[in-house]
């Protein structure tokens, strides 16, 4: 396993870097390689080499190789090289595109050039790790008998970087300069106090420095609509998940057991039908779990989800936000959704800058742990918490995910990943309630300390617990047992 020390300074990560629309099941193993393929095509076009290519091959390394089949990395590579976009491709077209390439051994490269391409021999799974990052991928093009290779690294949450750039020891790329640059929680609180604004408003001011508020609202609405659609689809889809584990979709059964008799025809009416249902504590737990399970069952079946901050942890934030809308505040509107997503995005960026959101580098604490911290902080602001209490909630949520391993059975984002989203969502709500009853002056562990501790824990964690399927449940439970 490579060891790497990342620099801890960055000028900005947008909320829309942390919350991205894409295809499941994994942001680092599906969305990242997909985006890498797109970037390589752009490189070739910029260098005026694209139309001269005679053959292409792809090499996957480390975690991308070890769990790539279960994470549909080969699908992502084929789709990216075919010029398909993860935000817009009709989900029902995915299998058709991949099956056609596998059957004909012809790839419509960049959607423009027909090239011979056999996925069995031209996508190579290498078990060794590259020194820069656990998720390495290289693309090689043959032009007039000469090979031209370009390496990329999928560093979690759909972020893709190149090793040779000037800031090669940073696990991010600087895109802009915010008026209120924030690396740590203490800096976020400083700006909140200086401006006398809640966290959501400080984040909004940063976002407005790079796009109009109208565009911000439109994109946040698109993100929430995708989350809502994902929950709705998951709650209304029956059957088993693909991949060979024969995991039954539980959101459908759970939803059938707890939904009221109020009729509905779409996702918006569905929200109101849930609001009209009288719920007790156990039902609240079931609803939140149902929302989270629904999202990650869609994710596991190559559906469209919002990376938040990763695909494997995509169910936590929508489940907690839905909890607020249907349980806590029936008068909630888009402004509440906007505040929630802005705060969640900022908390996630603090973890990305100070630690990692890649399970291949930090285990599942980097995915479910971070998503739970994001949701806890965001919920706390909506429930009337101060900026200090928001950070307390995020700290509590992460503190109780420290050391969580990533050990997917069969390399599939199903067991234990789907259930962990439900657990992360419940912990987020619990953390928010604890924070609201806490005087921040009495807190012994600030958020920045737990971020640093998470990173130190990640570095100490054995490689087999970092999305390699070589430890934990992945070896304790055999595929034949399922």
VEXDREN-2710 file (C-alpha; in Angstrom, 1 decimal):
% VEXDREN-2710
k/r/px/py/pz
1/UNK/0.0/0.0/0.0
2/UNK/1.4/3.4/-0.9
3/UNK/2.0/5.9/1.8
4/UNK/1.4/9.5/1.0
5/UNK/1.2/12.8/2.9
6/UNK/-1.1/15.3/1.4
7/UNK/-0.7/19.1/1.8
8/UNK/-3.4/20.6/3.9
9/UNK/-4.0/23.9/2.2
10/UNK/-6.5/24.8/-0.5
11/UNK/-8.2/27.9/-1.7
12/UNK/-11.6/26.5/-2.4
13/UNK/-13.7/23.4/-2.9
14/UNK/-17.2/24.2/-4.1
15/UNK/-20.4/22.7/-2.7
16/UNK/-20.9/21.4/-6.2
17/UNK/-17.6/19.6/-6.0
18/UNK/-18.8/17.7/-2.9
19/UNK/-22.3/17.1/-4.2
20/UNK/-22.2/15.7/-7.8
21/UNK/-24.7/13.9/-9.8
22/UNK/-23.4/10.6/-11.2
23/UNK/-24.0/6.9/-11.8
24/UNK/-23.5/4.2/-9.1
25/UNK/-22.2/2.2/-7.5
26/UNK/-19.0/4.0/-6.5
27/UNK/-17.7/7.6/-6.9
28/UNK/-14.1/6.5/-6.7
29/UNK/-14.4/3.3/-8.7
30/UNK/-17.1/4.3/-11.2
31/UNK/-17.6/8.0/-11.5
32/UNK/-13.8/8.7/-11.1
33/UNK/-12.6/6.4/-13.8
34/UNK/-15.5/7.6/-16.0
35/UNK/-14.4/11.2/-15.6
36/UNK/-10.7/10.2/-16.1
37/UNK/-11.7/8.6/-19.5
38/UNK/-13.4/11.9/-20.4
39/UNK/-10.4/13.9/-19.4
40/UNK/-8.0/11.7/-21.4
41/UNK/-10.1/12.2/-24.5
42/UNK/-10.0/15.9/-24.0
43/UNK/-6.2/15.7/-23.6
44/UNK/-5.9/13.8/-26.9
45/UNK/-8.1/16.3/-28.7
46/UNK/-6.1/19.3/-27.3
47/UNK/-2.8/17.6/-28.4
48/UNK/-4.5/16.9/-31.8
49/UNK/-3.8/13.1/-31.4
50/UNK/-7.4/12.0/-31.1
51/UNK/-8.1/11.3/-34.8
52/UNK/-4.8/9.4/-35.3
53/UNK/-5.3/6.8/-32.6
54/UNK/-5.1/3.2/-33.8
55/UNK/-5.6/1.3/-30.5
56/UNK/-6.2/1.9/-26.9
57/UNK/-5.7/0.0/-23.7
58/UNK/-6.5/0.7/-20.0
59/UNK/-4.7/-0.4/-16.9
60/UNK/-6.3/-0.4/-13.5
61/UNK/-4.2/-0.5/-10.3
62/UNK/-4.6/-1.1/-6.6
63/UNK/-8.1/-0.8/-5.2
64/UNK/-9.5/0.0/-8.7
65/UNK/-8.3/-3.4/-9.7
66/UNK/-9.0/-5.4/-6.6
67/UNK/-12.6/-4.3/-6.3
68/UNK/-13.1/-3.0/-9.8
69/UNK/-15.3/-5.7/-11.1
70/UNK/-17.7/-5.4/-8.1
71/UNK/-17.7/-1.6/-8.4
72/UNK/-18.4/-1.7/-12.2
73/UNK/-15.1/0.1/-13.0
74/UNK/-14.9/-1.7/-16.3
75/UNK/-18.4/-0.4/-17.2
76/UNK/-17.3/3.1/-16.2
77/UNK/-14.2/2.9/-18.4
78/UNK/-16.2/1.7/-21.4
79/UNK/-18.9/4.3/-21.0
80/UNK/-16.4/7.1/-20.5
81/UNK/-14.4/6.1/-23.5
82/UNK/-17.6/5.9/-25.5
83/UNK/-18.3/9.6/-24.8
84/UNK/-21.3/9.0/-22.5
85/UNK/-21.9/11.5/-19.7
86/UNK/-22.8/10.1/-16.2
87/UNK/-25.1/13.0/-15.5
88/UNK/-27.2/12.7/-18.6
89/UNK/-27.0/9.1/-20.0
90/UNK/-30.4/7.3/-19.6
91/UNK/-29.8/4.7/-17.0
92/UNK/-31.6/2.1/-19.1
93/UNK/-29.0/2.5/-21.8
94/UNK/-26.0/1.6/-19.7
95/UNK/-26.3/-2.2/-20.1
96/UNK/-26.9/-1.9/-23.8
97/UNK/-23.8/0.2/-24.5
98/UNK/-21.6/-2.1/-22.5
99/UNK/-23.0/-5.3/-23.9
100/UNK/-22.6/-4.0/-27.5
101/UNK/-18.9/-3.3/-26.9
102/UNK/-18.4/-6.7/-25.3
103/UNK/-20.2/-8.5/-28.1
104/UNK/-18.8/-6.6/-31.1
105/UNK/-15.3/-5.7/-29.7
106/UNK/-15.9/-2.3/-31.3
107/UNK/-15.8/0.9/-29.2
108/UNK/-17.3/4.2/-30.5
109/UNK/-14.3/6.2/-29.1
110/UNK/-15.4/9.6/-27.8
111/UNK/-18.7/8.9/-29.6
112/UNK/-16.8/9.7/-32.9
113/UNK/-14.4/7.0/-33.9
114/UNK/-14.9/3.2/-34.2
115/UNK/-11.9/1.4/-32.7
116/UNK/-11.2/-2.3/-32.1
117/UNK/-11.6/-2.8/-28.3
118/UNK/-12.0/-6.1/-26.4
119/UNK/-12.8/-5.3/-22.7
120/UNK/-11.5/-8.7/-21.6
121/UNK/-8.0/-8.0/-23.0
122/UNK/-7.8/-4.2/-23.3
123/UNK/-8.9/-3.4/-19.7
124/UNK/-6.2/-4.9/-17.6
125/UNK/-6.6/-5.4/-13.8
126/UNK/-3.2/-5.1/-12.1
127/UNK/-3.2/-6.0/-8.4
128/UNK/-0.2/-3.9/-7.5
129/UNK/-0.5/-0.3/-6.2
130/UNK/1.0/2.7/-7.8
131/UNK/3.0/4.9/-5.4
132/UNK/0.9/8.1/-5.7
133/UNK/-2.5/6.8/-4.7
134/UNK/-4.4/3.6/-4.1
135/UNK/-6.8/4.2/-7.1
136/UNK/-4.6/4.4/-10.2
137/UNK/-5.7/4.2/-13.8
138/UNK/-3.6/4.6/-17.0
139/UNK/-4.8/5.0/-20.6
140/UNK/-2.5/4.1/-23.5
141/UNK/-3.0/5.1/-27.1
142/UNK/-1.0/3.6/-30.0
143/UNK/-0.3/6.1/-32.8
144/UNK/1.9/5.0/-35.7
145/UNK/3.4/2.2/-33.5
146/UNK/4.3/4.6/-30.7
147/UNK/2.6/4.4/-27.3
148/UNK/1.3/7.5/-25.5
149/UNK/0.3/6.9/-21.8
150/UNK/-1.5/9.1/-19.4
151/UNK/-2.1/8.3/-15.7
152/UNK/-4.9/9.5/-13.5
153/UNK/-5.9/8.9/-9.9
154/UNK/-9.4/8.6/-8.6
155/UNK/-9.1/10.1/-5.1
156/UNK/-12.7/9.8/-3.8
157/UNK/-16.0/11.5/-4.4
158/UNK/-15.5/11.5/-8.2
159/UNK/-12.4/13.8/-7.9
160/UNK/-9.7/12.9/-10.4
161/UNK/-6.1/14.2/-10.4
162/UNK/-2.9/13.7/-12.3
163/UNK/0.4/12.8/-10.7
164/UNK/2.6/15.2/-12.7
165/UNK/0.9/18.5/-12.0
166/UNK/2.7/21.1/-10.0
167/UNK/0.7/20.5/-6.8
168/UNK/1.2/16.8/-7.0
169/UNK/1.2/16.2/-3.2
170/UNK/-2.3/17.7/-2.8
171/UNK/-5.3/15.5/-3.1
172/UNK/-7.3/18.2/-4.9
173/UNK/-7.1/20.8/-7.6
174/UNK/-7.4/24.5/-7.0
175/UNK/-10.2/26.0/-9.1
176/UNK/-10.8/29.4/-7.7
177/UNK/-10.2/31.8/-4.8
178/UNK/-13.1/32.3/-2.4
179/UNK/-13.5/35.6/-0.5
180/UNK/-13.6/33.6/2.7
181/UNK/-11.1/30.7/2.2
182/UNK/-11.7/27.9/4.7
183/UNK/-9.5/24.9/5.4
184/UNK/-10.6/24.2/8.9
185/UNK/-13.5/24.5/11.2
186/UNK/-11.9/27.2/13.3
187/UNK/-11.6/29.4/10.2
188/UNK/-15.2/28.8/9.3
189/UNK/-16.3/30.0/12.8
190/UNK/-14.0/33.0/12.4
191/UNK/-15.9/34.2/9.3
192/UNK/-19.3/33.4/10.8
193/UNK/-18.4/35.6/13.8
194/UNK/-16.9/38.4/11.6
195/UNK/-19.9/38.5/9.3
196/UNK/-22.5/37.7/12.0
197/UNK/-23.9/35.1/9.6
198/UNK/-24.8/31.4/9.9
199/UNK/-22.6/28.8/8.2
200/UNK/-24.9/28.5/5.2
201/UNK/-24.7/32.2/4.5
202/UNK/-20.9/32.3/4.6
203/UNK/-20.8/29.3/2.2
204/UNK/-23.3/31.1/-0.1
205/UNK/-21.1/34.2/-0.2
206/UNK/-18.2/32.0/-1.4
207/UNK/-20.4/30.3/-4.0
208/UNK/-21.6/33.6/-5.3
209/UNK/-18.0/34.6/-6.1
210/UNK/-18.0/32.0/-8.9
211/UNK/-21.6/31.8/-10.1
212/UNK/-24.9/33.8/-9.8
213/UNK/-27.3/33.0/-7.0
214/UNK/-29.8/32.0/-9.6
215/UNK/-27.5/29.4/-10.9
216/UNK/-26.7/28.2/-7.4
217/UNK/-30.4/27.8/-6.7
218/UNK/-31.0/25.9/-10.0
219/UNK/-28.1/23.5/-9.3
220/UNK/-29.1/22.9/-5.7
221/UNK/-32.6/22.2/-6.8
222/UNK/-31.3/19.8/-9.5
223/UNK/-29.3/18.0/-6.8
224/UNK/-32.3/17.8/-4.4
225/UNK/-34.6/16.6/-7.2
226/UNK/-32.1/13.8/-8.0
227/UNK/-31.9/12.8/-4.4
228/UNK/-35.7/12.8/-4.1
229/UNK/-36.2/10.8/-7.3
230/UNK/-33.6/8.3/-6.1
231/UNK/-35.4/7.8/-2.8
232/UNK/-38.7/7.5/-4.6
233/UNK/-37.4/4.9/-7.1
234/UNK/-35.7/2.9/-4.4
235/UNK/-38.9/2.7/-2.3
236/UNK/-40.9/1.6/-5.3
237/UNK/-38.6/-1.0/-6.9
238/UNK/-38.8/-4.6/-5.9
239/UNK/-36.5/-7.6/-6.5
240/UNK/-32.8/-8.5/-6.0
241/UNK/-29.8/-6.4/-6.7
242/UNK/-27.4/-7.3/-9.5
243/UNK/-23.9/-8.7/-8.9
244/UNK/-24.3/-12.3/-7.7
245/UNK/-25.0/-11.8/-4.0
246/UNK/-28.7/-12.0/-4.5
247/UNK/-29.3/-9.2/-2.0
248/UNK/-33.0/-8.5/-1.8
249/UNK/-34.0/-4.8/-2.0
250/UNK/-35.3/-4.0/1.5
251/UNK/-36.5/-0.5/0.9
252/UNK/-39.5/-1.7/-1.1
253/UNK/-40.6/-4.1/1.7
254/UNK/-40.0/-1.6/4.4
255/UNK/-41.9/1.1/2.6
256/UNK/-44.8/-1.2/2.0
257/UNK/-45.0/-2.0/5.7
258/UNK/-44.9/1.6/7.0
259/UNK/-46.5/3.8/4.3
260/UNK/-49.9/5.2/5.1
261/UNK/-53.1/4.9/3.1
262/UNK/-52.9/8.4/1.6
263/UNK/-52.7/8.1/-2.2
264/UNK/-50.0/9.7/-4.3
265/UNK/-48.9/9.8/-8.0
266/UNK/-45.4/11.2/-7.8
267/UNK/-42.5/12.0/-5.5
268/UNK/-43.8/15.4/-4.4
269/UNK/-47.2/13.9/-3.5
270/UNK/-45.3/11.1/-1.8
271/UNK/-43.6/13.6/0.6
272/UNK/-47.0/15.0/1.6
273/UNK/-48.4/11.6/2.1
274/UNK/-45.6/10.8/4.5
275/UNK/-46.2/14.1/6.3
276/UNK/-49.8/13.2/6.8
277/UNK/-48.9/9.9/8.5
278/UNK/-48.9/9.9/12.3
279/UNK/-45.5/8.6/13.3
280/UNK/-44.0/7.2/16.5
281/UNK/-40.4/6.9/17.4
282/UNK/-40.0/3.4/15.9
283/UNK/-41.6/4.6/12.7
284/UNK/-39.3/7.5/12.5
285/UNK/-36.3/5.2/12.7
286/UNK/-37.9/3.0/10.0
287/UNK/-38.6/5.9/7.7
288/UNK/-35.1/7.3/7.9
289/UNK/-33.6/3.9/7.4
290/UNK/-35.9/3.3/4.5
291/UNK/-34.9/6.5/2.8
292/UNK/-31.2/5.7/3.2
293/UNK/-31.6/2.1/2.0
294/UNK/-33.6/3.2/-1.0
295/UNK/-30.8/5.5/-2.3
296/UNK/-28.1/3.0/-1.9
297/UNK/-30.1/0.2/-3.5
298/UNK/-30.5/2.5/-6.5
299/UNK/-26.8/3.2/-6.3
300/UNK/-25.9/-0.5/-6.2
301/UNK/-27.9/-1.2/-9.3
302/UNK/-26.0/1.4/-11.4
303/UNK/-28.7/4.0/-10.9
304/UNK/-28.3/7.8/-10.8
305/UNK/-27.5/9.3/-7.4
306/UNK/-25.8/12.3/-5.9
307/UNK/-22.3/11.7/-4.7
308/UNK/-22.5/13.0/-1.1
309/UNK/-19.6/13.0/-0.6
310/UNK/-19.3/9.6/-2.3
311/UNK/-21.6/7.1/-4.0
312/UNK/-21.1/4.5/-1.3
313/UNK/-22.4/7.0/1.3
314/UNK/-25.0/8.7/-1.0
315/UNK/-28.0/7.7/1.2
316/UNK/-27.1/9.5/4.4
317/UNK/-27.6/13.2/3.4
318/UNK/-30.9/12.7/1.5
319/UNK/-32.3/10.5/4.3
320/UNK/-31.5/13.1/7.0
321/UNK/-32.8/16.0/4.9
322/UNK/-36.0/14.0/4.1
323/UNK/-36.4/13.4/7.8
324/UNK/-36.4/17.2/8.4
325/UNK/-38.9/17.8/5.7
326/UNK/-41.4/15.1/6.6
327/UNK/-41.0/14.8/10.3
328/UNK/-39.4/17.9/11.8
329/UNK/-40.8/20.8/9.8
330/UNK/-43.9/20.5/7.6
331/UNK/-43.5/24.1/6.7
332/UNK/-40.0/23.6/5.3
333/UNK/-39.3/24.9/1.7
334/UNK/-36.5/25.3/-0.8
335/UNK/-34.7/27.8/1.5
336/UNK/-34.3/25.0/4.1
337/UNK/-33.1/22.5/1.5
338/UNK/-30.6/25.1/0.2
339/UNK/-29.2/25.8/3.7
340/UNK/-28.9/22.1/4.4
341/UNK/-26.9/21.4/1.3
342/UNK/-24.7/24.4/1.6
343/UNK/-23.7/23.5/5.2
344/UNK/-23.3/19.8/4.3
345/UNK/-21.0/20.7/1.3
346/UNK/-18.8/22.9/3.5
347/UNK/-18.4/20.3/6.2
348/UNK/-17.5/17.7/3.6
349/UNK/-14.8/20.0/2.1
350/UNK/-13.2/20.5/5.5
351/UNK/-12.8/16.7/5.8
352/UNK/-11.5/16.4/2.3
353/UNK/-8.9/19.1/2.8
354/UNK/-7.8/17.9/6.2
355/UNK/-8.1/14.1/5.7
356/UNK/-9.7/12.1/2.9
357/UNK/-13.1/11.1/1.5
358/UNK/-11.6/8.0/-0.2
359/UNK/-12.3/4.6/1.4
360/UNK/-9.3/3.3/-0.5
361/UNK/-7.2/5.7/1.6
362/UNK/-9.1/5.8/4.8
363/UNK/-11.6/3.0/5.1
364/UNK/-15.4/3.6/5.5
365/UNK/-14.8/6.3/8.1
366/UNK/-13.9/8.4/5.1
367/UNK/-17.3/7.8/3.4
368/UNK/-20.1/7.0/5.9
369/UNK/-18.3/8.9/8.7
370/UNK/-17.9/12.0/6.6
371/UNK/-21.4/11.9/5.2
372/UNK/-22.8/11.5/8.7
373/UNK/-20.8/14.4/9.9
374/UNK/-22.0/16.5/6.9
375/UNK/-25.7/15.6/7.6
376/UNK/-25.4/16.1/11.4
377/UNK/-24.0/19.6/10.9
378/UNK/-26.5/20.6/8.3
379/UNK/-29.5/19.3/10.4
380/UNK/-28.2/21.2/13.4
381/UNK/-28.3/24.6/11.6
382/UNK/-31.9/23.9/10.4
383/UNK/-32.9/23.0/13.9
384/UNK/-31.7/26.4/15.1
385/UNK/-28.2/25.5/16.2
386/UNK/-25.4/28.0/16.3
387/UNK/-22.3/27.7/14.0
388/UNK/-20.4/26.3/17.0
389/UNK/-23.1/23.7/17.6
390/UNK/-23.1/22.8/13.9
391/UNK/-19.4/21.9/14.2
392/UNK/-20.0/20.1/17.5
393/UNK/-22.6/17.9/15.7
394/UNK/-20.2/17.1/12.9
395/UNK/-17.5/16.2/15.4
396/UNK/-19.8/13.9/17.4
397/UNK/-20.9/12.1/14.2
398/UNK/-17.4/11.5/13.0
399/UNK/-16.0/10.6/16.5
400/UNK/-18.3/7.6/16.5
401/UNK/-17.3/6.4/13.1
402/UNK/-13.5/6.6/13.7
403/UNK/-11.8/3.4/12.5
404/UNK/-14.7/2.1/10.4
405/UNK/-13.3/-0.3/7.8
406/UNK/-14.2/-0.7/4.2
407/UNK/-14.7/-4.4/3.6
408/UNK/-17.3/-5.0/0.9
409/UNK/-18.2/-8.6/0.3
410/UNK/-17.4/-9.6/-3.3
411/UNK/-16.2/-6.1/-4.0
412/UNK/-19.8/-5.0/-4.3
413/UNK/-21.2/-1.9/-2.8
414/UNK/-23.9/-3.9/-1.1
415/UNK/-22.9/-5.7/2.1
416/UNK/-22.3/-4.0/4.5
417/UNK/-22.4/-0.7/2.6
418/UNK/-26.1/-0.2/2.1
419/UNK/-27.0/-0.8/5.8
420/UNK/-24.2/1.5/6.9
421/UNK/-26.0/4.4/5.2
422/UNK/-29.0/3.8/7.4
423/UNK/-26.8/3.7/10.5
424/UNK/-24.9/6.8/9.4
425/UNK/-28.2/8.7/9.0
426/UNK/-29.5/7.7/12.4
427/UNK/-26.2/8.7/14.0
428/UNK/-26.3/12.1/12.3
429/UNK/-29.8/12.8/13.7
430/UNK/-28.6/11.7/17.2
431/UNK/-25.4/13.8/16.9
432/UNK/-27.5/16.9/16.0
433/UNK/-29.7/16.4/19.0
434/UNK/-26.7/16.0/21.3
435/UNK/-25.1/19.1/19.9
436/UNK/-28.2/21.2/20.4
437/UNK/-28.1/20.3/24.1
438/UNK/-24.4/21.1/24.3
439/UNK/-22.6/24.3/25.4
440/UNK/-19.7/24.5/22.8
441/UNK/-17.5/26.0/25.6
442/UNK/-17.6/22.7/27.3
443/UNK/-16.5/20.6/24.3
444/UNK/-13.2/18.8/24.7
445/UNK/-12.7/17.6/21.2
446/UNK/-13.2/20.3/18.5
447/UNK/-14.0/19.3/14.9
448/UNK/-10.4/20.0/13.6
449/UNK/-9.0/17.6/16.1
450/UNK/-11.3/14.8/15.0
451/UNK/-10.5/15.6/11.3
452/UNK/-6.8/15.2/12.1
453/UNK/-7.4/12.1/14.2
454/UNK/-9.4/10.6/11.3
455/UNK/-6.5/11.1/9.0
456/UNK/-4.0/9.6/11.4
457/UNK/-6.3/6.6/11.9
458/UNK/-6.5/6.3/8.1
459/UNK/-2.7/6.1/7.8
460/UNK/-2.5/3.5/10.6
461/UNK/-5.3/1.3/9.2
462/UNK/-4.2/-1.9/7.6
463/UNK/-4.4/-2.0/3.8
464/UNK/-6.8/-4.9/3.8
465/UNK/-9.4/-2.7/5.4
466/UNK/-9.2/0.0/2.7
467/UNK/-11.6/-1.1/0.0
468/UNK/-9.5/-4.1/-1.2
469/UNK/-12.0/-6.8/-0.1
470/UNK/-9.0/-8.6/1.5
471/UNK/-10.2/-8.3/5.1
472/UNK/-13.1/-8.0/7.5
473/UNK/-16.5/-9.2/6.2
474/UNK/-15.1/-9.6/2.7
475/UNK/-13.1/-12.6/3.8
476/UNK/-15.2/-13.6/6.8
477/UNK/-18.2/-14.2/4.7
478/UNK/-17.8/-16.2/1.4
479/UNK/-19.8/-15.6/-1.7
480/UNK/-21.0/-19.2/-1.4
481/UNK/-22.6/-18.4/2.0
482/UNK/-24.7/-15.7/0.3
END
